[in-house]
């Protein structure tokens, strides 16, 4: 799995390393370069055989490139004030905490139990999966539509 370094070139000590996380490739650019895969500039990238734990990637400020981006559309708000979204397969997702602007806080998404709008947040979205919110419905203010969100813990 590929991770871009957006803050600095990749040097010893700037990425997670252990016998269990095999590094396949390290590429540093001559300068910060715009990378279409992540939609921003980066100094280079590192590729691992297996995905990193999201906390490790965040600690070293590495941005993952997901193989898949899940598209979500805003459905409404549950009885506890939590935003509810639907994916392409009809599964419902929600943030665990109510309140304004969970997207800006980078809250983690959870599947709604029993796939009901008022179901409790159940299983978290996989850490290496990204998501795109197609429409926020204007509730609690608008966020940029069709902006890819990083799923973080």
Buried (B, 14 or more C-beta within 10 A) or exposed (E): BBBBBBEBBBEEEBBBEEEEBEEEEBBBBEEBEEBEEBEEEBBBBBBBEEBBEBEBBBEBBBBBBBEEEBBBBBBEBBEEEBBBBBBEEEEBBBBBBBEEEBBEEEBBBBBBBEEEBBBBBBEBBBBBBBBBBEEBBEEBEEEEEEEBBBBEE
